[in-house]
Amino acid sequence: MTTQKAKEKTIVIEIPEAVGVFDSFADLQAAIYDLRMSGFSRRDISLLGDEAALQDKLGSAFWRAKDLEDDPHAPRAAFVSEEAIGELEGAIAGGFFFLGSAIAMTAMLTPLSTLAASIAAVAIGGTPGAILGTLLARRVGQHHKDYYAHQIENGGILLWVRTENKDKEALATKILKGHSGKDVHVHGWTK
C-alpha cells in the first residue's frame, strides 16, 4: 500500500502555468517556436506524456484533453521538433550504414586488398545496414506522428508553459491564442 501512495504522490510547485490545446501539429510547433524566441526556455514548455505514461499515471486508456488541462497528475513530456526527429532518423540510418561498412572493411583488411575491393566492401556492407537503419528511422518518425495524431483524436494536443510573472503569463497566453490555441488560460500551479 505504501508503494501505491508513493506512486500517487504529486509534487506541486507554485509557479503559474499557461495551458492551451492545439488541433494541429503545425500550430503547436509555431507556438513553441514563438515561445522560445520570446525567451521561454525548453524547461518551461511541456506536452502531455505518451500513452504508456498516461496509463501508468492515470490508469485509464480513455482521456480527453479538456479533462487533463488542469490535472496535476497528467504526465508531462518535452517537445521534440520535426527537425530533431529528422536528425535522429538520419543518425539511425547513417549509423547502420557506417556499422555495416566498418564490418565489411574490417573483413577486407589484408595487405592484398585493393582500393576497388575496399570500395566494394563499403558498398556491399553498408547497403543492408542502411536499409535496416532507414526502416528503423521510419518507425521512429511514425511513432512521433502517431503520438500527435492520438492526442488530436482525444481533443487536441496539450501544451503547458511555466510563467514566472504576470508579464510572462500575458505573453504566453497571447502566443498560444495567436497560434489557434483553444481554451487558453493560466492556472496557479505547475508540476
C-alpha positions, 0 to 999 in steps of 0.5 A: 500500500505504501508503494501505491501512495508513493506512486500517487504522490504529486509534487506541486510547485507554485509557479503559474502555468499557461495551458492551451490545446492545439488541433494541429501539429503545425500550430503547436510547433509555431507556438513553441517556436514563438515561445522560445524566441520570446525567451521561454526556455525548453524547461518551461514548455511541456506536452502531455506524456505518451500513452504508456505514461498516461496509463501508468499515471492515470490508469485509464486508456480513455482521456480527453484533453479538456479533462487533463488541462488542469490535472496535476497528475497528467504526465508531462513530456518535452517537445521534440521538433520535426527537425530533431526527429529528422536528425535522429532518423538520419543518425539511425540510418547513417549509423547502420550504414557506417556499422555495416561498412566498418564490418565489411572493411574490417573483413577486407583488411589484408595487405592484398586488398585493393582500393576497388575491393575496399570500395566494394566492401563499403558498398556491399556492407553498408547497403543492408545496414542502411536499409535496416537503419532507414526502416528503423528511422521510419518507425521512429518518425511514425511513432512521433506522428502517431503520438500527435495524431492520438492526442488530436483524436482525444481533443487536441494536443496539450501544451503547458508553459511555466510563467514566472510573472504576470508579464510572462503569463500575458505573453504566453497566453497571447502566443498560444491564442495567436497560434489557434490555441483553444481554451487558453488560460493560466492556472496557479500551479505547475508540476 
